Amino acid sequence: MFSRIRKRITYANVAMTLALVFAMGGGAYAASKYIITSTKQIKPSVLAQLKGKNGKNGTNGTNGTNGVNGKDGAQGPVGGKGPAGERSEKGDKGEQGLKGTTGLQGSVGPQGTTGANGANGANGANGAQGVQGEPWTPNNTLPSKASEKGQWAIVGTAAKAGEPFAYAFSFPIPLGAKIAEANLGIEGLTPMTECPGGVGKPEANPGHFCIFIRPTTNVNLAGGENIQTGNLEAGETGMVLDYASVAAGKVEVKGTWAVTEK
């Protein structure tokens, strides 16, 4: 029991107990003279005896529940501008971007200055002399083996049978030989040895005048002559053919011709 009492002795308990003892047994003077107000007034050896051992720690109490969060306070003022950050190192070169779309065509630029004249080219070599061309110049005669060609026609109306019709062949270039043998044939009916062509392509052998005739309408050949000689031949400037109607009505003769100099 004494040990339990001793465990509860503290500095404050001792001081209060001594004060009470002096007050009860010694009078006012003794009480005022021996009031202990500090542990320094007690002998250290006595203090050592009065000091009790620390008791065992009591069990921890249970934690209380968390309090409710308080309301957010008002927003504080904006802070000052911070110091500039350090400059970073140069980054790696990026990949090449995609090709952009073609831009609009620009306006036409001003006309450039005229360039200098180029040097004259060298003269070409003389070419070979060509053959005489066609047609030949007027007042000359048709060269040997050269040909002239043309078309002809008689179209009219006969009042009666036997009415005469004529056509004059006139050569643009006179014949040098003065005379060419006349050959006359109807297409598909009269072959002509010296006239290898036809109405569509008149041809004549050298020294011959060839008359190609399509089928006629209401006419018959009455004759022909070289006006200069009166013979049935082509003269220097041509010849004439004579026709006569078979009956009254339309008369028609059409064809082509060719003459070749000897």
C-alpha positions, 0 to 999 in steps of 0.5 A: 500500500505504501508503495502505491502511495509513493508512486503518486508523490510529486514535487507539487504534492510535497510542497503543498503538504509542507505548507499545510503542516507549518500552517497548522503547527507553527503560527503565522510567523513560521508559516510566512518564514518557511513557505516553499515556493521552489524546489531549490529550497529543498535539499537535493537528497530529500528531493531524490527520496521524494521523486517517484518512478514514472508510471507505465504509459496508459493505453492509447485512446481511440482516434477521433473521427475526421472533421468535416473539410472546411470551405475553400478560402477565397482565391489569393492574388495573382503571383508575380511573373516568375523568372525566365526559364533557361534556354533549351538546346536546339532541336533536331531538324524536322522531316520534310513536309508534303509538297504543296499544291501548285500555285496560280499561274502568274501574270505575263511578264514584259516583252524581252528585248529583240535579239541580235540578227543571226549571221547569214547562212552559206549559199547552197550549191547550184541545183540541176537544171529542171525540165521545161515546165507546163503550161508553156509561155504564150507565143511559143509552140508545144515542145516535143512529146508535150501534151495539152488536154481539155473538155468540150460539149454541145448542148442545144435544142433542134427545131427539126431533123438535120439541124447543124451543130458544131464545136471548135477545138482551140489549142492554147499552145500552137502545135510546132508540127502544124498537123496532128492526126485526128482520132475520134471515138465514142466511149465503150464503142470505138477503141482507138489505138493511138489514144490509150486513155478515155473520157475520164483520163484523156491521153494521146500518143505523139503526133495525134489528136484524140477526141473522147465522146460519151454517148450522144443524144439526138445527134450524128457526126456530120464531119470535121476539118482543120479550118486552115487546110480544110482536111480532116485533121488537127491543125496548128491551132485546133479543128472543128467537129460538125454534128446534125440533129436526128430529130427535133428536140434536145441535142447533147454531146459531151467529152474530153480531148488530148493532143501530143506534139511529135 
